[in-house]
Amino acid sequence: MNILIIQECGRHELNRNFRESLNFQRAFERLGVSCMVWGKGYANEAVPFEEIQKDRDVIFLMENYDETGWVPDLSKCAKNKIFWSIDAHCDLNSHLATCKKHQVDLVLSSTYSYIQEFQKIGFKGQWFPNAYPYDLIMPQPEKPKLHDIGFCGNLVNRREWITNIRQFFPMVFDVFVIGQDMVDAVCSYRIHWNRNIGDDVNYRTFETLGCGTFLLTNETGRLSDLFEIGKHLVTYTTLEDCVAKIQYYLKNDKEREEIAKAGHEHALKHHTYDCRAKQFIEIASNL
C-alpha cells in the first residue's frame, strides 16, 4: 500500500515534529508501508499534486484548517480518499464542507458523536480517536516531580475551572508550551489536570498517559471505551469532586503512581500512532 498524506507543515518549529502527518509517516515506515507527506510548507510543495499522487493508492487528508484553499480539489481524484476529522469540535461546518468539496470515500472522526453528522450528509464515518507518538513522548523517571498539580494547554473552556482550583492548590499553569517543552512540563507534575471540550477526548489525554503522569480529567463521552476509569486515569464531575480527588491523590502517592503506571502501559499498548497506523491500513484495505 502506498499512502499520500496531505497536511500543511507545522507552523511552529518547536512542535513541527509532533505534527499528525509526520507521526503517521514514521509509524507507517516502522510498519514497512510506503508513505509520503505533501502539503503547504514542505519541500515537495512545488511538485504538482497530479504528479505526487500518481503512484499512491490512498489519499489520507489530515488538513483540518485549509484557510487559504491550498488543498487541491480531490473530487476528481480516482484514488481512495480518507479524511481524518480531528478538530470538528472547533468548526464542524468546515469539516462537513471539506467532505462535500473533496467527495471523500470515508470520514474518520476523532470525536464519536460527530460520525452521525457526516452520515447525515451522505458520507461513511468511523470513530478514529487521537493518539500519541511514543518516540517523542515518554516518561522521564530520572527527573523529579516538581509540582503537585499542573495544567499544560490552552485556556478555551478552562479559565474558570483553573481560577477556582487555584483557590485550593498552587496549580502550575503552562500556556502554549509545545513540543519537548510540553513533554517536560507534563512529566514535572504529580497530577496533570485536564478538561475536554464536549465529548472530544483531546490529545492531552493520550499525551499525559504517554508521559507516565497521573491524569485527572472530566467525565467525557466514550472515554470509558478507551480507558478503564480508576485504573488508567481518574475523572471528576463537579468542582467539589475535582478538589476532593486532587486532595486524595496528593496524599496517596502509591495509588496515584500505580494508576499513572497502568495508564502509561495501556496507552503504549493501544493508543500510539503505530496502533492507529495499523487500524488505518485495515480500514483502507477494506474500502
ZIHU-V778659 format. One record per residue. N is the residue number from 1. RES is the residue in one letter. PSI is psi in radians with two decimals (none if undefined). OMEGA is omega in degrees with one decimal (NA if undefined). BURIAL is I if it has 9 or more other C-alpha atoms within 8 Angstrom, else O. Layout:
N|RES|PSI|OMEGA|BURIAL ; N|RES|PSI|OMEGA|BURIAL
This chain:
1|M|2.30|176.7|O ; 2|N|2.11|-173.2|I ; 3|I|2.37|172.4|I ; 4|L|2.09|177.0|I ; 5|I|2.30|177.8|I ; 6|I|2.05|176.6|I ; 7|Q|2.50|177.5|I ; 8|E|2.52|174.7|I ; 9|C|2.50|-179.6|I ; 10|G|2.44|-176.1|I ; 11|R|-0.23|-178.2|O ; 12|H|2.09|-175.8|O ; 13|E|-0.72|-177.2|O ; 14|L|-0.48|-173.9|O ; 15|N|-0.02|-169.8|I ; 16|R|-0.70|-176.6|I ; 17|N|-0.19|179.2|I ; 18|F|0.00|-178.1|I ; 19|R|2.47|-178.2|I ; 20|E|-0.77|-176.9|O ; 21|S|-0.75|-178.6|I ; 22|L|-0.60|174.5|I ; 23|N|-0.76|179.0|I ; 24|F|-0.69|-179.9|I ; 25|Q|-0.80|178.4|I ; 26|R|-0.70|-180.0|O ; 27|A|-0.79|178.2|I ; 28|F|-0.73|-179.4|I ; 29|E|-0.66|177.1|I ; 30|R|-0.47|178.6|O ; 31|L|0.01|179.1|O ; 32|G|0.40|-178.7|O ; 33|V|2.33|179.5|I ; 34|S|2.25|-177.5|I ; 35|C|2.37|175.7|I ; 36|M|2.41|174.8|O ; 37|V|2.30|-178.6|I ; 38|W|2.42|177.3|I ; 39|G|3.13|-178.2|I ; 40|K|2.23|177.1|I ; 41|G|-0.23|177.4|O ; 42|Y|2.76|-177.6|I ; 43|A|-0.51|-178.1|O ; 44|N|0.16|-179.2|O ; 45|E|-0.58|-176.2|I ; 46|A|-0.32|178.7|O ; 47|V|2.20|-178.0|O ; 48|P|2.53|-179.4|O ; 49|F|-0.68|-178.6|O ; 50|E|-0.64|179.8|O ; 51|E|-0.73|-178.2|O ; 52|I|-0.73|-172.7|I ; 53|Q|-0.09|-170.8|I ; 54|K|-0.85|-174.8|O ; 55|D|0.29|-177.5|O ; 56|R|2.53|-178.8|I ; 57|D|-0.59|-174.1|I ; 58|V|2.35|173.1|I ; 59|I|2.07|-179.4|I ; 60|F|1.73|-177.4|I ; 61|L|2.03|179.8|I ; 62|M|-0.09|-176.7|I ; 63|E|1.99|-179.7|O ; 64|N|-0.12|-175.7|O ; 65|Y|1.09|179.4|O ; 66|D|1.34|-173.3|O ; 67|E|-0.44|-177.0|O ; 68|T|0.01|179.1|O ; 69|G|0.52|-177.6|O ; 70|W|-0.41|-179.7|O ; 71|V|2.19|-179.1|O ; 72|P|2.73|178.3|O ; 73|D|2.00|-177.8|O ; 74|L|-0.03|-172.8|I ; 75|S|-0.49|-178.5|O ; 76|K|0.02|179.0|O ; 77|C|2.24|-174.9|O ; 78|A|-0.14|-179.3|O ; 79|K|2.76|173.7|O ; 80|N|2.29|-175.6|I ; 81|K|2.14|-179.2|I ; 82|I|2.23|-179.7|I ; 83|F|2.22|174.5|I ; 84|W|1.87|177.7|I ; 85|S|1.76|-174.3|I ; 86|I|-0.76|-171.8|I ; 87|D|0.66|-179.5|I ; 88|A|-0.41|178.2|I ; 89|H|-0.28|177.3|I ; 90|C|-0.61|-177.9|O ; 91|D|1.37|-177.3|O ; 92|L|-0.73|-175.5|I ; 93|N|-0.65|179.7|O ; 94|S|-0.53|177.9|O ; 95|H|-0.65|175.1|I ; 96|L|-0.71|178.9|I ; 97|A|-0.64|178.1|O ; 98|T|-0.76|179.3|O ; 99|C|-0.74|179.9|I ; 100|K|-0.79|-177.2|O ; 101|K|-0.79|-172.9|I ; 102|H|-0.09|178.9|I ; 103|Q|1.02|-178.0|O ; 104|V|2.74|-179.3|I ; 105|D|-0.42|-178.3|I ; 106|L|2.48|174.0|I ; 107|V|2.19|171.8|I ; 108|L|2.08|-176.5|I ; 109|S|2.23|178.4|I ; 110|S|-0.29|176.6|I ; 111|T|2.12|-172.2|I ; 112|Y|-0.76|-172.7|I ; 113|S|-0.35|-178.5|O ; 114|Y|-0.18|179.2|I ; 115|I|-0.76|-178.3|I ; 116|Q|-0.50|178.8|O ; 117|E|-0.66|176.9|I ; 118|F|-0.62|178.8|I ; 119|Q|-0.58|180.0|I ; 120|K|-0.52|-179.0|O ; 121|I|0.26|169.6|O ; 122|G|0.26|-178.6|O ; 123|F|2.44|175.9|I ; 124|K|2.39|-178.5|I ; 125|G|2.65|179.9|I ; 126|Q|2.49|179.5|I ; 127|W|2.30|-179.0|I ; 128|F|1.50|-173.4|I ; 129|P|2.87|175.6|O ; 130|N|3.08|-177.3|I ; 131|A|-3.03|175.1|I ; 132|Y|2.66|179.8|I ; 133|P|1.88|-176.7|I ; 134|Y|-0.28|177.7|I ; 135|D|-0.23|179.0|O ; 136|L|-0.51|-176.0|O ; 137|I|2.10|-178.0|I ; 138|M|2.84|178.8|I ; 139|P|2.73|177.3|I ; 140|Q|1.24|-174.0|O ; 141|P|-0.36|-178.5|O ; 142|E|-0.23|-178.2|O ; 143|K|2.46|-178.0|O ; 144|P|2.68|172.2|O ; 145|K|1.99|-173.0|I ; 146|L|-0.36|-172.8|O ; 147|H|2.45|178.0|I ; 148|D|-0.82|-177.6|I ; 149|I|2.46|179.6|I ; 150|G|2.88|173.1|I ; 151|F|2.27|178.4|I ; 152|C|1.96|-178.2|I ; 153|G|-2.78|-179.9|I ; 154|N|2.73|-176.2|O ; 155|L|-1.04|-178.8|O ; 156|V|-1.87|-176.9|O ; 157|N|0.34|-168.3|O ; 158|R|-0.17|-173.2|I ; 159|R|-0.91|-177.0|O ; 160|E|-0.70|179.3|O ; 161|W|-0.81|-178.7|O ; 162|I|-0.74|178.2|O ; 163|T|-0.76|-178.8|O ; 164|N|-0.75|-179.3|I ; 165|I|-0.62|-178.5|I ; 166|R|-0.20|174.2|I ; 167|Q|-0.35|-176.7|O ; 168|F|-0.50|-174.4|O ; 169|F|2.61|174.7|O ; 170|P|1.33|-173.2|O ; 171|M|2.26|175.7|I ; 172|V|2.39|-175.2|O ; 173|F|1.80|-178.9|O ; 174|D|1.81|-176.7|I ; 175|V|2.33|179.2|O ; 176|F|0.85|171.8|O ; 177|V|2.11|-168.9|I ; 178|I|2.97|176.7|I ; 179|G|-2.48|-179.0|I ; 180|Q|-0.52|176.9|I ; 181|D|-0.62|176.3|O ; 182|M|-0.80|179.2|I ; 183|V|-0.80|179.9|I ; 184|D|-0.72|-178.8|O ; 185|A|-0.88|-177.7|I ; 186|V|-0.65|178.7|I ; 187|C|-0.30|-177.8|I ; 188|S|-0.08|-178.7|I ; 189|Y|2.51|168.3|I ; 190|R|-0.68|176.4|I ; 191|I|2.24|171.5|I ; 192|H|2.06|178.3|I ; 193|W|2.42|-179.0|I ; 194|N|2.72|173.2|I ; 195|R|1.97|177.6|O ; 196|N|2.69|175.0|I ; 197|I|2.13|-179.6|I ; 198|G|-2.28|178.4|O ; 199|D|0.46|174.7|I ; 200|D|2.07|176.3|I ; 201|V|1.80|-166.6|I ; 202|N|2.96|-179.8|I ; 203|Y|-0.67|-174.4|I ; 204|R|-0.45|175.5|O ; 205|T|-0.91|-177.8|I ; 206|F|-0.68|-178.0|I ; 207|E|-0.67|178.7|I ; 208|T|-0.81|178.8|I ; 209|L|-0.60|176.4|I ; 210|G|-0.54|177.6|I ; 211|C|-0.19|-176.4|I ; 212|G|0.43|-180.0|I ; 213|T|2.48|178.1|I ; 214|F|2.25|-177.9|I ; 215|L|2.23|171.2|I ; 216|L|1.97|-176.6|I ; 217|T|2.92|-178.9|I ; 218|N|2.68|175.1|I ; 219|E|2.25|-172.1|O ; 220|T|2.39|179.1|I ; 221|G|2.33|176.5|O ; 222|R|-0.04|178.0|O ; 223|L|-0.67|-178.5|I ; 224|S|-0.20|173.1|O ; 225|D|-0.32|-177.7|O ; 226|L|-0.54|-175.9|O ; 227|F|2.71|174.1|I ; 228|E|1.94|-177.2|I ; 229|I|2.31|-178.2|I ; 230|G|-0.36|177.8|O ; 231|K|-0.76|-177.5|I ; 232|H|-0.45|179.7|I ; 233|L|3.02|-179.1|I ; 234|V|2.50|179.8|I ; 235|T|2.79|176.7|I ; 236|Y|2.86|178.1|I ; 237|T|-1.33|-178.3|O ; 238|T|2.99|176.0|O ; 239|L|-0.72|180.0|I ; 240|E|-0.73|178.7|O ; 241|D|-0.72|179.8|I ; 242|C|-0.86|-179.1|I ; 243|V|-0.75|-179.3|I ; 244|A|-0.68|-178.9|O ; 245|K|-0.59|174.3|I ; 246|I|-0.82|179.7|I ; 247|Q|-0.79|-177.0|O ; 248|Y|-0.87|-173.5|O ; 249|Y|-0.32|172.1|I ; 250|L|-0.47|179.2|I ; 251|K|-0.37|-174.4|O ; 252|N|1.37|-174.8|O ; 253|D|-0.82|-175.6|O ; 254|K|-0.81|-179.2|O ; 255|E|-0.74|179.1|O ; 256|R|-0.77|-178.0|I ; 257|E|-0.58|177.3|I ; 258|E|-0.69|178.1|O ; 259|I|-0.75|178.8|I ; 260|A|-0.74|-179.9|I ; 261|K|-0.78|179.8|I ; 262|A|-0.66|178.5|I ; 263|G|-0.73|179.0|I ; 264|H|-0.79|-179.6|I ; 265|E|-0.71|179.9|O ; 266|H|-0.77|179.7|I ; 267|A|-0.71|-179.8|I ; 268|L|-0.55|-178.7|I ; 269|K|-0.54|-169.5|O ; 270|H|-0.28|-168.6|O ; 271|H|0.53|173.5|I ; 272|T|2.97|176.1|I ; 273|Y|-0.48|175.1|I ; 274|D|-0.72|177.2|I ; 275|C|-0.79|-179.2|I ; 276|R|-0.62|179.2|I ; 277|A|-0.72|176.8|I ; 278|K|-0.74|178.2|I ; 279|Q|-0.73|-179.6|O ; 280|F|-0.78|-179.7|O ; 281|I|-0.74|178.3|O ; 282|E|-0.75|179.7|O ; 283|I|-0.86|-177.9|O ; 284|A|-0.58|-179.2|I ; 285|S|-0.37|-176.3|O ; 286|N|0.16|177.6|O ; 287|L|none|NA|O
